Amino acid sequence: MKKKFKITIPFIDREDGGRFIDALDLQTGITYGYYESEVRSLHKIGLGELENYLMRRMHLIKSGAYDDAETEK
C-alpha cells in the first residue's frame, strides 16, 4: 500500500491537552488540520479515508510518535 498521508503534530493544546494533527495528502498537496477529538467525525465531511488512516495510527499519535521537535508538552 502506497503511503498517502504525512502526519505531524505541530502543537498540543495547553487547555485540554489535545493534540492538533496536520495530515498532508501526498497526492493533492492539501494539508488538513484537526484536533485529535475531531478525527472520529471526519467521515461526515467526506474525509472517511483520512479518518481511517488516522484511526489506524491513533496509538502512535497518542504516544507522541508524530510530535514535531518543537511541540511543547
Backbone torsions as a table, in degrees:
resi	resn	phi	psi	omega
1	MET	NA	128.1	179.9
2	LYS	-75.8	137.7	178.7
3	LYS	-66.2	127.3	-176.6
4	LYS	-106.9	-26.5	-176.8
5	PHE	-127.4	152.4	171.4
6	LYS	-119.9	124.2	-175.0
7	ILE	-104.2	136.5	168.7
8	THR	-138.5	155.0	176.8
9	ILE	-117.2	95.3	-175.9
10	PRO	-71.7	-27.5	178.0
11	PHE	-160.4	163.1	174.9
12	ILE	-116.9	128.3	-179.3
13	ASP	-62.2	123.6	-177.1
14	ARG	-68.4	-28.6	-176.7
15	GLU	-74.8	-51.5	-176.2
16	ASP	-108.8	-2.9	177.5
17	GLY	75.9	6.0	-179.2
18	GLY	-78.1	140.6	179.1
19	ARG	-81.1	143.0	172.2
20	PHE	-97.4	124.0	-173.9
21	ILE	-106.4	123.8	169.7
22	ASP	-99.7	125.4	178.1
23	ALA	-123.7	110.9	179.0
24	LEU	-87.2	122.1	174.7
25	ASP	-78.9	111.4	-174.2
26	LEU	-69.5	-18.3	179.6
27	GLN	-85.5	-36.6	-176.9
28	THR	-103.8	-20.3	-177.3
29	GLY	82.3	7.4	179.6
30	ILE	-87.0	133.9	176.1
31	THR	-103.5	125.7	177.3
32	TYR	-103.4	138.3	179.9
33	GLY	-126.5	124.0	-178.8
34	TYR	-145.5	152.4	171.5
35	TYR	-76.7	152.5	179.7
36	GLU	-51.1	-39.1	-178.2
37	SER	-69.4	-16.9	-178.1
38	GLU	-91.8	-9.7	-172.6
39	VAL	-59.8	-41.2	-176.7
40	ARG	-66.1	-11.7	-179.5
41	SER	-107.9	10.3	-178.0
42	LEU	-65.6	-28.6	179.4
43	HIS	-64.1	-25.5	180.0
44	LYS	-67.4	-23.8	179.9
45	ILE	-110.4	20.0	174.6
46	GLY	84.8	18.4	-179.4
47	LEU	-116.9	45.0	-178.9
48	GLY	-61.5	-37.2	-179.9
49	GLU	-65.0	-40.7	176.7
50	LEU	-65.9	-41.8	178.1
51	GLU	-58.8	-46.9	179.8
52	ASN	-61.1	-43.0	179.9
53	TYR	-60.9	-47.5	-178.7
54	LEU	-68.1	-38.0	-179.7
55	MET	-65.8	-35.6	177.2
56	ARG	-66.1	-23.9	-178.1
57	ARG	-108.8	7.5	-174.7
58	MET	-59.3	-35.4	179.2
59	HIS	-65.0	-33.3	176.5
60	LEU	-74.6	-38.1	178.7
61	ILE	-61.7	-48.2	-177.8
62	LYS	-66.7	-27.8	179.9
63	SER	-83.0	-7.1	176.7
64	GLY	94.6	10.9	-177.0
65	ALA	-63.6	-27.1	-177.5
66	TYR	-104.6	5.8	-178.8
67	ASP	-65.4	137.2	174.1
68	ASP	-67.8	158.4	179.8
69	ALA	-59.8	-32.8	-177.6
70	GLU	-87.8	-2.3	-178.9
71	THR	-63.9	125.9	179.6
72	GLU	-95.5	137.0	177.7
73	LYS	-101.6	NA	NA
